Amino acid sequence: MRSPAKNSDTSYRSHAVVPEFNRTITAESLGERNVRDTLLGRRDLVNLRDQWPRVAYIDGHGTLRHHVFDYCAKYANGFVEAVAVKPLSRVDRPDGRGSPSLREIIRLINVQLEIRRYAHHAIILTEADVSNEDARSAHRLRESRRYRDQADMAEAIAVLETLGSRFRLFHLLQGAADVWRREMAVWALIDDGMILAAEPGEIIDRSWLKIPTN
């Protein structure tokens, strides 16, 4: 496992304490932070490790090299994927030290099957795959699980039953004695699939939501 780089103009260290996995998970960049937080928001995530695994591969010149993945995620169905995070503009750019581009590295690792010692496959995630908005929504979902309260959810459902099939989030907050608790309850209902986003983008107080149809 390699140590994260110290803060600089292009990278920084962000730490997330994850009690359910009994560890602190580090991010070295905004992109890594967004990927980490979005993965942590998934209900089917059962384990997440950072700066692991370190995987060997042979490059196009026959040289043995190694790549350390930013994250390794395991899901409830048993599937495990190693995740490399990079800005989209740098995915196809060699690092200048003789190694291939990240896209070529991941291709070689998957083809040579060394990754199977640790995960089912390796992937690249960029800002085109995981956005700031995705990370913020995932944070709210995770927060709602921490503060989940059945009485608060029952109050939110009672308000929900007075609305039509399409409404804005702030409609569910009206009349709440504690707006923050009501908002956590609404996010818990979103997490349960009882409420869906009616339009793409980050869910904020003005967002349109809807009741799922069978």
C-alpha positions in Angstrom: 0.0 0.0 0.0 1.4 3.4 -0.9 1.0 6.5 1.2 -1.2 9.3 -0.2 0.6 12.4 -1.4 0.7 15.5 0.7 -1.5 18.4 -0.1 -0.5 20.4 -3.2 -2.1 22.6 -5.8 -3.4 19.5 -7.6 -4.1 17.1 -4.8 -5.2 17.1 -1.2 -6.1 14.6 1.5 -9.7 14.0 2.6 -10.5 11.5 5.3 -13.8 9.8 5.8 -14.3 7.8 9.0 -16.4 4.7 8.1 -17.5 2.9 11.3 -19.2 0.1 9.4 -15.9 -0.9 7.9 -13.9 0.0 11.0 -11.4 2.2 9.0 -10.7 5.7 7.7 -10.8 5.9 3.9 -8.6 8.5 2.3 -9.0 10.5 -0.9 -6.1 12.3 -2.6 -8.1 14.5 -5.0 -11.6 15.9 -5.6 -12.3 13.1 -8.1 -11.3 10.4 -5.5 -13.4 12.1 -2.9 -16.4 12.1 -5.1 -15.9 8.4 -6.0 -15.4 7.4 -2.4 -18.4 9.3 -1.2 -20.6 8.0 -4.0 -19.5 4.4 -3.3 -20.2 4.8 0.4 -23.7 5.9 -0.5 -24.5 2.6 -2.2 -26.8 0.4 0.0 -25.2 -2.7 -1.5 -21.6 -1.8 -0.6 -20.3 -4.2 2.0 -16.6 -3.2 2.0 -14.4 -0.5 0.6 -10.6 -0.2 0.8 -8.4 2.6 -0.4 -4.9 2.5 -2.0 -5.4 -1.2 -2.7 -4.7 -3.6 -4.4 -1.2 -3.3 -5.9 -1.4 -5.3 -9.1 1.5 -6.5 -11.4 1.2 -6.3 -15.2 3.6 -6.6 -18.2 3.6 -3.5 -20.5 4.0 -3.5 -24.2 7.8 -3.7 -24.0 7.8 -6.7 -21.8 8.6 -4.7 -18.6 7.1 -5.8 -15.3 5.2 -2.9 -13.7 2.8 -2.4 -10.8 -0.3 -0.3 -10.4 -1.9 0.7 -7.1 -5.7 1.2 -7.3 -7.4 4.0 -5.6 -10.3 1.9 -4.3 -11.5 -1.7 -4.2 -15.2 -2.1 -3.6 -17.1 -5.2 -2.7 -20.9 -5.5 -3.1 -23.6 -7.6 -1.5 -23.8 -9.9 -4.5 -20.1 -10.8 -4.0 -18.9 -8.8 -6.9 -15.6 -7.0 -6.4 -14.1 -4.2 -8.6 -10.8 -2.4 -8.4 -11.3 1.3 -9.2 -8.8 3.7 -10.7 -9.8 7.4 -10.5 -8.4 9.9 -13.0 -9.5 13.2 -14.6 -10.9 12.4 -18.1 -8.3 14.6 -19.7 -5.5 12.4 -18.3 -6.9 8.9 -18.9 -5.1 8.5 -22.3 -2.0 10.4 -21.4 1.2 8.4 -20.5 2.7 9.5 -17.1 6.0 10.5 -18.7 8.0 7.9 -16.7 7.8 5.2 -19.4 4.6 3.5 -18.2 1.5 3.4 -20.5 -1.6 5.5 -20.2 -4.0 4.6 -17.5 -6.5 3.3 -20.1 -3.8 0.9 -21.4 -2.7 -0.1 -17.9 -6.3 -1.1 -17.0 -6.7 -2.9 -20.3 -3.5 -4.9 -19.7 -4.4 -5.7 -16.1 -7.8 -7.0 -17.1 -6.4 -9.0 -20.0 -3.5 -10.5 -18.1 -6.0 -11.6 -15.3 -3.6 -10.7 -12.4 -6.5 -8.6 -11.1 -8.5 -11.9 -10.4 -6.4 -12.4 -7.3 -8.1 -9.4 -5.8 -11.2 -8.5 -7.8 -13.4 -9.6 -10.7 -12.2 -6.7 -12.9 -10.7 -3.2 -12.9 -12.4 0.0 -14.0 -11.6 3.7 -14.5 -13.9 6.3 -13.1 -13.7 10.0 -14.1 -15.7 13.2 -13.5 -17.8 12.1 -16.4 -18.9 9.0 -14.4 -19.1 10.5 -10.9 -19.9 14.2 -10.3 -19.9 16.5 -7.3 -23.7 16.2 -7.3 -23.6 12.5 -7.2 -21.3 12.7 -4.2 -23.5 15.2 -2.3 -26.6 13.1 -2.9 -24.7 10.0 -1.7 -23.7 11.8 1.4 -27.3 12.7 2.2 -28.4 9.1 1.7 -25.7 7.9 4.0 -26.5 10.6 6.6 -30.2 9.6 6.4 -29.3 6.0 7.3 -27.4 7.2 10.4 -30.3 9.3 11.6 -33.1 7.1 10.4 -36.2 7.5 12.6 -39.4 5.6 11.9 -41.6 8.3 13.6 -40.0 11.0 11.4 -40.6 8.9 8.3 -44.2 8.3 9.3 -44.8 12.0 9.5 -43.2 12.5 6.0 -45.4 9.7 4.6 -48.5 11.4 6.0 -47.5 14.6 4.2 -46.7 12.6 1.1 -50.2 11.1 1.0 -51.7 14.7 0.7 -49.7 15.4 -2.5 -50.1 14.3 -6.0 -47.9 11.9 -7.9 -45.4 14.7 -8.7 -44.2 17.4 -6.2 -41.1 19.3 -5.1 -39.0 18.3 -2.2 -39.9 21.5 -0.2 -43.5 20.5 -0.3 -42.6 17.6 2.0 -40.8 20.0 4.4 -43.8 22.3 4.9 -45.2 22.3 8.5 -42.3 20.3 9.9 -41.4 21.1 13.5 -37.8 20.3 12.7 -37.0 20.8 9.0 -33.6 18.9 9.2 -35.3 15.8 10.7 -38.0 15.9 8.1 -35.4 16.2 5.4 -33.5 13.2 6.7 -36.8 11.3 6.7 -37.4 12.3 3.1 -34.0 11.1 2.1 -34.7 7.8 3.9 -37.8 7.4 1.8 -35.7 8.1 -1.3 -33.2 5.5 -0.1 -36.0 3.0 0.3 -37.3 3.7 -3.2 -40.6 5.1 -2.0 -39.8 8.5 -3.7 -37.9 8.9 -7.0 -36.3 11.9 -8.7 -38.5 13.2 -11.5 -35.7 14.8 -13.3 -31.9 14.4 -13.7 -29.5 16.3 -11.6 -28.8 16.8 -7.9 -31.8 16.6 -5.6 -32.3 20.0 -3.8 -35.3 21.6 -2.2 -36.7 22.8 -5.5 -36.3 19.4 -7.3 -39.3 17.6 -8.7 -39.9 14.2 -7.1 -42.4 11.5 -7.9 -44.1 8.4 -6.6 -42.8 5.3 -8.4 -45.3 3.5 -10.6 -45.5 -0.3 -10.9 
